[in-house]
Amino acid sequence: MPTASAAPARDKDLDGSPAANGRPTLRASSLLCAFMAAVYRCLLGALTTTMSQPSAPTSPQVPSATPLSDADYQACTRVVLDRLEATVDTWLDADLIDIDSHRSGGLLELSFPNGSKIILNTQAPLQELWLAARAGGFHFRHVAGQWLDTRSGVEFHHMLSELASAQGGKTLRFTPA
């Protein structure tokens, strides 16, 4: 049984020191932000693993990545992003669909007429290419000249075409260089 001299927990600050005016003040907002970020990561992970995936090959076993030098990785991803931008520009010129593209270094953002977005991002330390869309997040590794999804093995341009078609409301095909 607690003694009468023990102070209630609400009279202590988050670091255990006495609270000012009976209210905890120290780092409460920082801890709340960290907690909310952890909840967001958990929810995002659960959502992306339960989202429907575009059709996967019969064998979901993805081979190991082909080792690339940093310069080769940068060159490969630059070619991919350049090609995607050129494709979107061609569609705009042909009045097929008005997708706005914005590129900043290794990040390419595609904004669709309905307000949805697909974001592509290079991840040099991991030598991966990341894709974020309404259907979820996907990571691709360079394997024998192709970018393959690390979970399903689906080729990058095929996956991007399916996701862009779904978000754009019409058939859109991206092709490798």
Contacts in CASP RR format, 6 or more apart in sequence:
PFRMAT RR
TARGET T0000
AUTHOR 0000-0000-0000
METHOD contacts of the structure
MODEL  1
MPTASAAPARDKDLDGSPAANGRPTLRASSLLCAFMAAVYRCLLGALTTT
MSQPSAPTSPQVPSATPLSDADYQACTRVVLDRLEATVDTWLDADLIDID
SHRSGGLLELSFPNGSKIILNTQAPLQELWLAARAGGFHFRHVAGQWLDT
RSGVEFHHMLSELASAQGGKTLRFTPA
7 18 0 8 1.000
10 19 0 8 1.000
10 22 0 8 1.000
10 24 0 8 1.000
11 18 0 8 1.000
11 19 0 8 1.000
11 22 0 8 1.000
12 18 0 8 1.000
12 19 0 8 1.000
12 24 0 8 1.000
13 19 0 8 1.000
13 20 0 8 1.000
13 24 0 8 1.000
13 25 0 8 1.000
13 26 0 8 1.000
14 24 0 8 1.000
14 26 0 8 1.000
14 27 0 8 1.000
14 28 0 8 1.000
14 31 0 8 1.000
15 26 0 8 1.000
15 27 0 8 1.000
17 26 0 8 1.000
19 25 0 8 1.000
47 136 0 8 1.000
48 136 0 8 1.000
48 137 0 8 1.000
51 135 0 8 1.000
51 136 0 8 1.000
52 135 0 8 1.000
53 135 0 8 1.000
53 151 0 8 1.000
53 152 0 8 1.000
53 154 0 8 1.000
54 135 0 8 1.000
54 152 0 8 1.000
54 154 0 8 1.000
54 158 0 8 1.000
54 159 0 8 1.000
54 162 0 8 1.000
54 163 0 8 1.000
55 154 0 8 1.000
55 162 0 8 1.000
56 149 0 8 1.000
56 152 0 8 1.000
56 153 0 8 1.000
56 154 0 8 1.000
57 152 0 8 1.000
57 153 0 8 1.000
57 154 0 8 1.000
60 151 0 8 1.000
60 152 0 8 1.000
60 153 0 8 1.000
62 141 0 8 1.000
62 143 0 8 1.000
62 148 0 8 1.000
62 149 0 8 1.000
62 150 0 8 1.000
62 151 0 8 1.000
62 152 0 8 1.000
62 153 0 8 1.000
63 143 0 8 1.000
63 144 0 8 1.000
63 148 0 8 1.000
64 143 0 8 1.000
65 127 0 8 1.000
65 141 0 8 1.000
65 142 0 8 1.000
65 143 0 8 1.000
66 142 0 8 1.000
66 143 0 8 1.000
66 144 0 8 1.000
66 145 0 8 1.000
68 76 0 8 1.000
68 127 0 8 1.000
68 142 0 8 1.000
70 124 0 8 1.000
73 124 0 8 1.000
73 127 0 8 1.000
73 142 0 8 1.000
74 122 0 8 1.000
74 124 0 8 1.000
76 142 0 8 1.000
77 106 0 8 1.000
77 122 0 8 1.000
77 129 0 8 1.000
79 177 0 8 1.000
80 129 0 8 1.000
80 147 0 8 1.000
80 156 0 8 1.000
80 176 0 8 1.000
80 177 0 8 1.000
81 103 0 8 1.000
81 106 0 8 1.000
81 108 0 8 1.000
81 120 0 8 1.000
81 122 0 8 1.000
83 174 0 8 1.000
83 175 0 8 1.000
83 176 0 8 1.000
83 177 0 8 1.000
84 101 0 8 1.000
84 108 0 8 1.000
84 110 0 8 1.000
84 120 0 8 1.000
84 160 0 8 1.000
84 174 0 8 1.000
85 101 0 8 1.000
85 103 0 8 1.000
85 108 0 8 1.000
87 174 0 8 1.000
87 175 0 8 1.000
88 99 0 8 1.000
88 101 0 8 1.000
88 110 0 8 1.000
89 101 0 8 1.000
91 97 0 8 1.000
91 99 0 8 1.000
91 172 0 8 1.000
92 98 0 8 1.000
92 99 0 8 1.000
96 170 0 8 1.000
96 172 0 8 1.000
97 112 0 8 1.000
97 113 0 8 1.000
97 168 0 8 1.000
97 170 0 8 1.000
97 172 0 8 1.000
98 113 0 8 1.000
99 110 0 8 1.000
99 111 0 8 1.000
99 112 0 8 1.000
99 113 0 8 1.000
99 164 0 8 1.000
99 168 0 8 1.000
100 110 0 8 1.000
100 111 0 8 1.000
101 108 0 8 1.000
101 109 0 8 1.000
101 110 0 8 1.000
101 111 0 8 1.000
102 108 0 8 1.000
102 109 0 8 1.000
102 111 0 8 1.000
103 109 0 8 1.000
105 122 0 8 1.000
106 121 0 8 1.000
106 122 0 8 1.000
107 119 0 8 1.000
107 120 0 8 1.000
107 121 0 8 1.000
107 122 0 8 1.000
108 119 0 8 1.000
108 120 0 8 1.000
108 121 0 8 1.000
109 117 0 8 1.000
109 118 0 8 1.000
109 119 0 8 1.000
109 120 0 8 1.000
110 117 0 8 1.000
110 118 0 8 1.000
110 119 0 8 1.000
110 120 0 8 1.000
110 164 0 8 1.000
111 117 0 8 1.000
112 118 0 8 1.000
112 164 0 8 1.000
112 167 0 8 1.000
112 168 0 8 1.000
113 168 0 8 1.000
114 167 0 8 1.000
114 168 0 8 1.000
114 169 0 8 1.000
116 133 0 8 1.000
116 134 0 8 1.000
116 167 0 8 1.000
116 168 0 8 1.000
117 133 0 8 1.000
118 131 0 8 1.000
118 132 0 8 1.000
118 133 0 8 1.000
118 160 0 8 1.000
118 163 0 8 1.000
118 164 0 8 1.000
118 167 0 8 1.000
119 131 0 8 1.000
119 132 0 8 1.000
119 133 0 8 1.000
120 129 0 8 1.000
120 130 0 8 1.000
120 131 0 8 1.000
120 132 0 8 1.000
120 160 0 8 1.000
121 129 0 8 1.000
121 130 0 8 1.000
121 131 0 8 1.000
121 132 0 8 1.000
122 128 0 8 1.000
122 129 0 8 1.000
122 130 0 8 1.000
123 129 0 8 1.000
123 130 0 8 1.000
123 139 0 8 1.000
126 139 0 8 1.000
127 141 0 8 1.000
127 142 0 8 1.000
128 139 0 8 1.000
128 140 0 8 1.000
128 141 0 8 1.000
128 150 0 8 1.000
129 139 0 8 1.000
129 140 0 8 1.000
129 142 0 8 1.000
129 147 0 8 1.000
129 156 0 8 1.000
130 137 0 8 1.000
130 138 0 8 1.000
130 139 0 8 1.000
130 140 0 8 1.000
131 137 0 8 1.000
131 138 0 8 1.000
131 139 0 8 1.000
131 140 0 8 1.000
131 156 0 8 1.000
131 159 0 8 1.000
131 160 0 8 1.000
131 163 0 8 1.000
132 138 0 8 1.000
133 163 0 8 1.000
133 164 0 8 1.000
133 167 0 8 1.000
134 163 0 8 1.000
134 166 0 8 1.000
134 167 0 8 1.000
135 163 0 8 1.000
135 166 0 8 1.000
138 149 0 8 1.000
138 150 0 8 1.000
138 151 0 8 1.000
138 159 0 8 1.000
139 149 0 8 1.000
139 150 0 8 1.000
139 151 0 8 1.000
140 147 0 8 1.000
140 148 0 8 1.000
140 149 0 8 1.000
140 150 0 8 1.000
140 156 0 8 1.000
140 159 0 8 1.000
141 147 0 8 1.000
141 148 0 8 1.000
141 150 0 8 1.000
146 155 0 8 1.000
146 156 0 8 1.000
146 176 0 8 1.000
147 155 0 8 1.000
147 156 0 8 1.000
147 157 0 8 1.000
148 154 0 8 1.000
148 155 0 8 1.000
148 156 0 8 1.000
149 155 0 8 1.000
149 156 0 8 1.000
149 159 0 8 1.000
157 174 0 8 1.000
157 175 0 8 1.000
157 176 0 8 1.000
160 174 0 8 1.000
161 172 0 8 1.000
161 173 0 8 1.000
161 174 0 8 1.000
164 172 0 8 1.000
164 174 0 8 1.000
165 171 0 8 1.000
165 172 0 8 1.000
165 173 0 8 1.000
END
